């Protein structure tokens, strides 16, 4: 058994890397302390932007209970707000992946320590670590799947990611409270020759092939690579071509006024071209004074307005400002009896498949003069993939709430 002991993961002699130690782990931990806090805050902001407490149709995370305490009416200014917050959330999450993996590698010996539980306090610490490690892997994996592959795991992304984030962050806060003072002490002692001994330092380290400083540079380089190959999809111009690892990075997918990025095509969501012709399509608008049906020609006969707004998606990508032209939402509200007080609106699409076939917008979004039922973009009619014959465009709203192929709008109390 003595001969076998060094070969078991539970033996300190099994882990021989000379890189492991409290200083190396502390540097990575402090980077994650800041980064994950920003991730958590921007993630909660994204849920507020979806207005999940506005109407059940927008609530992709039911039964939030007290976890929905922070929700608020999402503003329309600045118009690039969601582009910024969600771009930071997704890009920072991808950038932190090398740091997270290095951190988990640096503390892996602790997962195999024996006995597994030495006291009640130790048992609670082990449970918190299990939630911390499991939560981190779950949140990062589901986030990457949503960004890269849209939907490859059971259930809905929204409740899974939301509840997972709260469990993970609760364990993260508990761990940070316990470990941050020690991490700061380790960093202050960086210049000392002898490192404090702990269970991460191998009792019989192998010959080093790289210094700890070099290992940290390697991790940092991996993070910079993730940043450089993903961040561009949130910017305009030549930087977009640098986002080679992003599904919506690289050059624009087409040419011409309608050649900018989209998230779903008309064919993919089951749009029947026969329903979108001038002769067949009608917009049904309902409000306080009743229901009105508009043809596209009748909408074009109304006063037209132009705005420059981007499209920003929960997956972290966004477009530059596009010039949209159409009818103000508040003017449509006035046509059905809401002249002075535009209320919330429930918008329904012609699409037959996929999420967000309908969505709700708040009264402040309807009242904003830049909120349009767009009929044109960049001087030309909307293409089928961009929502022809009409689509919603609202400043600072997540892309999926800028409903395409609009068929019906209902103004009034949504609860």
C-alpha positions in Angstrom: 0.0 0.0 0.0 2.9 2.4 0.7 4.2 1.7 -2.8 0.7 2.4 -4.3 0.0 5.6 -2.2 2.0 8.1 -4.3 0.1 6.8 -7.4 -3.3 7.7 -5.9 -4.8 11.2 -6.5 -5.4 11.5 -2.7 -1.7 11.4 -2.1 0.2 14.7 -2.0 3.0 13.1 -3.9 0.7 12.3 -6.8 0.6 16.0 -7.8 4.1 17.0 -8.8 3.8 20.2 -10.8 6.1 22.9 -9.3 3.7 25.5 -10.5 0.9 24.8 -8.0 1.0 27.0 -4.9 -0.9 29.6 -3.0 0.5 32.6 -5.0 -0.3 31.1 -8.4 -3.8 30.3 -7.3 -4.3 33.7 -5.6 -3.5 35.6 -8.8 -6.0 33.6 -10.7 -8.6 33.9 -8.0 -8.4 37.7 -7.7 -8.8 38.0 -11.5 -11.9 35.8 -11.3 -13.2 37.7 -8.3 -13.5 40.9 -10.4 -14.4 39.2 -13.7 -17.2 37.0 -12.4 -18.7 39.8 -10.4 -19.0 41.8 -13.6 -20.4 38.8 -15.4 -23.0 38.3 -12.7 -24.2 41.9 -12.7 -24.3 42.2 -16.5 -26.2 38.9 -16.6 -28.9 40.2 -14.3 -29.0 43.3 -16.4 -29.8 41.2 -19.4 -32.8 39.7 -17.7 -34.1 43.2 -16.8 -33.7 44.2 -20.4 -36.0 41.3 -21.4 -38.6 42.8 -19.1 -39.4 39.5 -17.5 -41.8 41.1 -15.0 -43.7 43.0 -17.6 -45.9 40.1 -18.9 -45.8 36.3 -18.9 -45.0 36.2 -22.6 -41.6 37.7 -21.9 -40.9 35.7 -18.8 -38.7 32.8 -19.8 -37.8 32.2 -16.2 -41.0 31.4 -14.3 -41.3 31.2 -10.5 -38.4 33.6 -9.8 -39.9 34.6 -6.5 -37.6 36.9 -4.5 -34.8 36.4 -7.1 -36.7 38.9 -9.3 -36.3 41.7 -6.7 -33.9 43.7 -8.9 -36.1 43.9 -12.0 -36.8 47.4 -13.3 -38.2 49.2 -16.4 -35.5 48.9 -19.0 -34.6 52.4 -20.4 -34.4 53.4 -24.0 -31.3 55.7 -23.5 -28.6 55.4 -24.4 -29.8 53.5 -27.5 -26.6 51.3 -27.5 -27.1 50.3 -23.8 -27.9 46.6 -24.4 -25.2 46.4 -27.1 -22.7 47.5 -24.4 -23.9 45.4 -21.4 -24.5 42.2 -23.3 -21.3 42.6 -25.3 -19.3 42.9 -22.1 -21.1 39.9 -20.6 -20.4 37.5 -23.4 -17.0 38.7 -24.4 -15.7 38.8 -20.8 -17.2 35.3 -20.2 -15.2 33.9 -23.1 -12.1 35.8 -22.1 -12.2 34.3 -18.6 -12.3 30.7 -19.8 -8.5 30.2 -19.8 -8.3 31.8 -16.3 -11.1 29.6 -15.0 -9.5 26.4 -16.4 -6.1 27.4 -14.9 -7.7 28.1 -11.5 -9.5 24.7 -11.5 -6.2 23.0 -12.5 -4.3 24.7 -9.7 -6.6 23.5 -7.0 -7.5 20.0 -8.3 -5.5 18.2 -5.6 -8.0 19.5 -3.0 -10.8 17.6 -4.7 -9.1 14.3 -3.7 -8.0 15.1 -0.2 -8.7 12.4 2.4 -10.6 12.1 4.6 -13.2 13.9 2.5 -14.9 15.3 5.6 -13.0 16.2 8.8 -15.6 18.3 10.7 -18.9 20.0 10.2 -17.2 23.2 9.1 -15.0 21.2 6.7 -18.1 19.5 5.3 -19.8 22.9 4.6 -16.6 24.1 2.9 -16.5 21.0 0.7 -20.2 21.5 -0.2 -19.6 25.1 -1.1 -16.6 24.1 -3.3 -18.7 21.5 -5.0 -21.4 24.1 -5.8 -18.6 26.6 -6.8 -16.8 24.2 -9.2 -20.0 22.6 -10.6 -21.7 26.0 -10.9 -18.8 27.5 -12.7 -18.6 24.7 -15.2 -22.3 24.7 -15.8 -22.6 28.4 -16.3 -19.6 28.7 -18.7 -20.6 25.5 -20.7 -24.3 26.5 -21.1 -23.2 30.1 -22.0 -20.8 28.9 -24.7 -23.4 26.5 -26.1 -25.9 29.3 -26.4 -23.4 31.6 -28.1 -22.0 29.1 -30.5 -24.7 26.5 -31.1 -27.8 28.3 -29.9 -29.5 25.2 -28.4 -27.9 21.9 -27.6 -29.0 21.0 -24.1 -32.3 20.0 -22.6 -34.7 22.6 -21.3 -34.7 26.3 -21.8 -31.4 28.2 -21.7 -33.0 31.1 -19.7 -34.2 29.4 -16.5 -31.1 27.0 -16.5 -28.7 29.9 -16.8 -30.6 32.1 -14.4 -31.0 29.7 -11.5 -27.5 28.3 -12.2 -26.0 31.8 -11.9 -27.6 32.4 -8.5 -26.4 29.1 -7.1 -22.9 29.6 -8.5 -22.7 33.2 -7.4 -23.8 32.4 -3.8 -21.1 29.8 -3.5 -18.6 32.2 -5.2 -19.4 34.9 -2.6 -19.0 32.5 0.3 -15.7 31.3 -1.1 -14.5 34.9 -1.8 -15.2 36.0 1.7 -13.2 33.1 3.1 -10.3 33.2 0.7 -9.8 36.8 -0.4 -7.8 37.9 2.7 -5.5 35.0 2.3 -5.1 35.7 -1.4 -4.1 39.3 -0.7 -1.6 38.1 1.9 -0.1 35.8 -0.7 0.2 38.5 -3.3 1.9 40.8 -0.8 4.5 38.1 -0.2 5.2 37.6 -3.9 8.7 39.1 -3.5 9.7 36.7 -0.7 12.0 33.9 -1.6 10.1 31.2 0.3 6.5 30.5 -0.4 4.1 29.6 2.5 3.6 25.8 2.6 0.1 24.5 2.0 -1.6 21.5 0.5 -1.2 22.8 -3.0 2.6 22.8 -2.9 4.0 19.4 -3.9 6.2 17.7 -1.3 8.3 16.2 -4.2 7.9 18.6 -7.2 9.1 17.6 -10.6 11.7 19.6 -12.4 10.2 22.9 -13.7 9.8 23.5 -17.4 8.3 26.9 -17.0 8.2 29.5 -14.3 5.0 30.5 -12.5 5.4 33.9 -14.1 5.6 32.3 -17.5 2.6 30.1 -16.7 0.6 33.2 -15.8 1.7 34.9 -19.1 0.5 31.8 -20.9 -2.9 32.0 -19.3 -3.1 35.7 -19.9 -2.1 35.1 -23.5 -5.0 32.6 -23.9 -7.4 35.1 -22.5 -6.1 37.8 -24.9 -6.5 35.4 -27.8 -10.2 34.7 -26.8 -10.7 38.5 -26.5 -9.1 39.2 -29.9 -11.1 36.5 -31.7 -14.5 37.3 -30.2 -14.7 41.0 -29.2 -15.0 42.3 -32.8 -18.5 41.2 -33.3 -19.6 43.9 -30.9 -17.9 46.7 -32.9 -18.2 48.4 -36.2 -15.9 48.4 -39.2 -12.7 46.4 -39.7 -12.7 45.1 -36.1 -15.7 42.8 -36.9 -13.5 40.8 -39.2 -11.2 39.8 -36.3 -14.1 37.9 -34.5 -13.1 34.6 -36.3 -14.3 32.4 -33.4 -17.8 33.9 -33.3 -20.7 32.6 -35.3 -21.7 36.2 -36.0 -18.2 37.5 -36.4 -16.3 38.1 -39.6 -17.5 40.2 -42.5 -21.1 41.0 -43.0 -23.1 38.1 -44.5 -24.2 39.9 -47.5 -24.0 43.1 -49.5 -26.4 46.0 -50.0 -28.7 47.8 -47.6 -30.1 44.5 -46.1 -26.7 42.8 -45.9 -26.2 43.1 -42.2 -26.3 40.3 -39.5 -29.4 38.4 -38.7 -30.1 35.7 -36.1 -32.9 33.8 -37.8 -34.1 33.6 -41.4 -37.6 33.7 -42.7 -37.4 30.1 -43.9 -36.0 28.8 -40.6 -39.0 30.1 -38.6 -41.6 29.0 -41.1 -42.6 32.2 -42.8 -44.9 31.5 -45.7 -44.1 34.1 -48.5 -47.7 34.0 -49.6 -48.7 35.7 -46.2 -46.4 38.6 -46.7 -47.5 39.9 -50.1 -49.1 43.4 -50.5 -52.5 41.7 -51.2 -52.6 39.3 -48.3 -50.7 40.9 -45.4 -52.6 43.0 -42.9 -51.4 44.5 -39.6 -54.1 44.1 -36.9 -53.9 46.7 -34.2 -56.1 46.6 -31.1 -56.6 49.1 -28.3 -59.0 51.1 -26.2 -61.2 52.2 -29.1 -61.3 48.9 -30.9 -59.4 47.1 -33.7 -58.0 48.6 -37.0 -56.5 46.6 -39.9 -53.7 48.2 -41.9 -52.3 47.3 -45.3 -48.7 48.1 -46.0 -49.9 50.9 -48.3 -51.9 52.4 -45.5 -49.0 52.3 -43.2 -46.8 54.0 -45.8 -49.5 56.7 -46.1 -49.0 57.6 -42.4 -46.3 60.0 -41.3 -42.9 58.3 -41.7 -39.9 58.7 -39.4 -36.3 57.7 -39.6 -33.9 56.6 -36.8 -30.4 55.1 -36.7 -30.3 52.2 -34.3 -28.3 49.0 -33.9 -29.5 45.4 -33.3 -27.9 43.7 -30.3 -28.4 40.1 -29.4 -28.3 38.1 -26.2 -25.5 36.0 -27.9 -23.3 39.1 -27.6 -23.1 40.2 -31.2 -24.5 43.4 -32.6 -24.7 45.4 -35.7 -23.7 49.0 -36.4 -26.4 51.6 -36.6 -28.8 50.9 -39.4 -31.2 53.6 -40.8 -34.8 52.4 -40.2 -37.8 54.1 -41.6 -41.5 53.6 -40.6 -44.4 54.5 -38.4 -43.9 55.4 -34.7 -45.4 52.9 -32.3 -47.0 55.8 -30.3 -48.8 56.9 -33.5 -50.2 53.4 -34.0 -51.3 53.5 -30.3 -53.0 56.8 -31.0 -55.0 55.2 -33.8 -56.7 52.8 -31.4 -57.5 55.3 -28.6 -54.3 55.9 -26.8 -53.5 59.4 -27.9 -52.1 60.9 -24.7 -50.8 57.8 -22.8 -49.2 55.1 -25.0 -49.5 51.9 -22.9 -47.6 48.6 -23.0 -48.0 46.6 -26.2 -48.1 42.9 -27.0 -46.6 42.1 -30.5 -47.2 38.9 -32.4 -45.3 37.6 -35.4 -46.1 35.5 -38.4 -43.3 33.1 -37.5 -44.4 29.5 -36.7 -41.3 28.0 -35.1 -38.7 29.1 -32.6 -38.6 31.2 -29.5 -40.0 34.8 -29.2 -42.8 34.4 -31.7 -44.4 37.2 -29.6 -43.1 39.8 -27.2 -44.1 42.6 -24.9 -42.8 46.2 -24.8 -43.2 48.6 -21.9 -45.0 51.9 -22.1 -41.8 53.9 -22.0 -40.5 52.0 -25.0 -43.7 52.6 -26.9 -43.7 56.3 -26.1 -40.1 56.8 -27.3 -40.2 58.7 -30.6 -37.4 56.4 -32.0 -39.5 53.3 -31.5 -40.9 52.3 -34.9 -42.8 49.7 -36.8 -40.1 49.7 -39.5 -41.0 49.2 -43.2 -37.6 50.2 -44.7 -34.0 49.9 -43.7 -31.1 51.8 -45.2 -33.3 53.2 -47.9 -34.8 49.9 -49.2 -37.7 47.7 -48.3 -37.0 45.2 -45.6 -35.8 41.9 -47.0 -37.7 38.7 -46.0 -34.9 37.8 -43.5 -35.0 41.2 -41.9 -38.8 41.1 -41.3 -40.7 42.1 -44.4 -43.3 43.4 -44.5 -42.9 45.1 -41.1 -40.8 44.7 -38.0 -40.3 46.4 -34.6 -37.2 48.5 -33.8 -36.8 49.9 -30.3 -33.7 51.7 -28.9 -31.7 49.6 -26.4 -34.0 46.6 -26.6 -32.6 43.1 -27.0 -32.8 41.9 -30.6 -35.5 39.2 -30.0 -37.9 41.9 -28.7 -37.5 43.8 -32.1 -40.1 41.4 -33.5 -39.9 40.6 -37.2 -42.8 39.7 -39.5 -45.3 41.6 -37.3 -48.9 40.5 -37.7 -50.7 41.8 -34.7 -50.2 44.5 -32.0 -52.4 44.8 -28.9 -52.1 48.0 -26.8 -53.2 48.0 -23.2 -52.7 46.3 -19.8 -50.8 43.1 -20.3 -51.0 41.5 -16.8 
